[in-house]
């Protein structure tokens, strides 16, 4: 069982305060964009398109940090390094970890929506 929170609550709350009425849209976009990115990343890793993996991961890393999903951002950074090292087994392993962490982020976000 995981002992870390997939989202830093203080960062999340700060973004929520700053974005006010637009916050829900930002979270929805983050979720759909990340789901789409994970599908494309799988295809890119499978076809060894390391340059595209780097591009997608760079964007995903930034959006994860903004929301407070720091572990997700770190895993994305690790996968982003595939563009430089082209280590296929590591890229595949990092993508699995990335998917697992995103599932935890998604659960956390859903819990927040139920509370709000």
C-alpha positions as CSV (number, residue, x, y, z in Angstrom):
1,X,0.0,0.0,0.0
2,X,1.2,3.5,-0.9
3,X,2.4,5.7,1.9
4,X,2.7,9.0,-0.1
5,X,-0.1,11.3,-1.2
6,X,-0.2,11.4,-5.0
7,X,-1.1,15.2,-4.8
8,X,0.5,17.8,-2.6
9,X,-2.6,19.2,-0.9
10,X,-1.1,22.7,-0.3
11,X,-0.2,23.1,-4.0
12,X,-3.6,21.8,-5.0
13,X,-5.4,24.2,-2.7
14,X,-3.3,27.1,-3.9
15,X,-4.1,26.4,-7.5
16,X,-7.7,26.0,-6.6
17,X,-7.7,29.4,-4.9
18,X,-5.9,31.1,-7.8
19,X,-8.1,29.6,-10.5
20,X,-11.4,29.9,-8.7
21,X,-14.2,29.2,-11.1
22,X,-11.9,27.8,-13.8
23,X,-10.3,25.2,-11.4
24,X,-12.7,22.4,-12.3
25,X,-12.0,22.8,-16.0
26,X,-8.2,22.7,-15.3
27,X,-8.5,19.5,-13.4
28,X,-10.7,17.9,-16.1
29,X,-8.3,19.0,-18.8
30,X,-5.4,17.6,-16.8
31,X,-7.1,14.2,-16.5
32,X,-8.1,14.0,-20.2
33,X,-4.8,15.3,-21.4
34,X,-2.8,12.9,-19.2
35,X,-5.0,9.9,-20.3
36,X,-4.4,10.8,-23.9
37,X,-0.6,11.4,-23.3
38,X,-0.3,7.9,-21.7
39,X,-1.9,6.2,-24.7
40,X,0.4,8.1,-27.1
41,X,3.4,7.4,-24.8
42,X,2.7,3.7,-25.0
43,X,2.7,3.8,-28.8
44,X,5.9,5.9,-28.8
45,X,7.7,3.5,-26.4
46,X,6.5,0.5,-28.4
47,X,7.8,2.0,-31.7
48,X,11.0,3.4,-30.0
49,X,10.1,7.0,-30.9
50,X,12.3,8.5,-28.1
51,X,12.1,12.1,-29.4
52,X,8.3,12.1,-29.2
53,X,8.4,10.5,-25.7
54,X,10.7,13.4,-24.6
55,X,8.3,16.0,-26.0
56,X,5.2,14.5,-24.5
57,X,6.9,13.9,-21.1
58,X,8.2,17.5,-20.9
59,X,4.7,18.9,-21.2
60,X,3.2,16.3,-18.8
61,X,5.9,16.9,-16.3
62,X,5.0,20.6,-16.2
63,X,1.3,20.1,-15.9
64,X,1.8,17.5,-13.1
65,X,3.9,19.9,-11.1
66,X,1.4,22.7,-11.4
67,X,-1.3,20.5,-10.0
68,X,0.9,19.2,-7.2
69,X,1.4,15.7,-8.5
70,X,5.1,15.7,-7.7
71,X,5.7,11.9,-7.8
72,X,3.9,11.8,-11.2
73,X,6.2,14.6,-12.4
74,X,9.3,12.8,-11.2
75,X,8.3,9.6,-12.9
76,X,7.6,11.6,-16.1
77,X,11.1,13.1,-15.8
78,X,12.6,9.6,-15.6
79,X,10.7,8.5,-18.8
80,X,11.7,11.8,-20.5
81,X,15.3,10.7,-20.2
82,X,14.5,8.0,-22.7
83,X,15.1,10.6,-25.4
84,X,18.7,10.8,-24.4
85,X,19.5,7.2,-23.3
86,X,17.1,5.1,-25.5
87,X,17.0,2.4,-22.9
88,X,13.9,0.4,-24.0
89,X,13.5,-1.8,-20.9
90,X,13.8,1.3,-18.6
91,X,11.3,3.3,-20.7
92,X,8.8,0.4,-20.5
93,X,9.2,0.1,-16.7
94,X,8.9,3.8,-16.2
95,X,5.8,3.9,-18.3
96,X,4.2,1.2,-16.1
97,X,5.1,3.2,-13.0
98,X,3.7,6.3,-14.6
99,X,0.4,4.6,-15.3
100,X,0.2,3.3,-11.7
101,X,0.9,6.7,-10.2
102,X,-1.6,8.4,-12.5
103,X,-4.3,5.9,-11.3
104,X,-3.5,7.0,-7.7
105,X,-3.6,10.7,-8.8
106,X,-7.0,10.0,-10.4
107,X,-8.4,8.4,-7.3
108,X,-7.2,11.3,-5.1
109,X,-8.8,13.8,-7.5
110,X,-12.1,11.9,-7.5
111,X,-12.1,11.9,-3.6
112,X,-11.6,15.6,-3.6
113,X,-14.5,16.1,-6.0
114,X,-16.7,13.9,-3.7
115,X,-15.7,16.1,-0.7
116,X,-16.1,19.4,-2.4
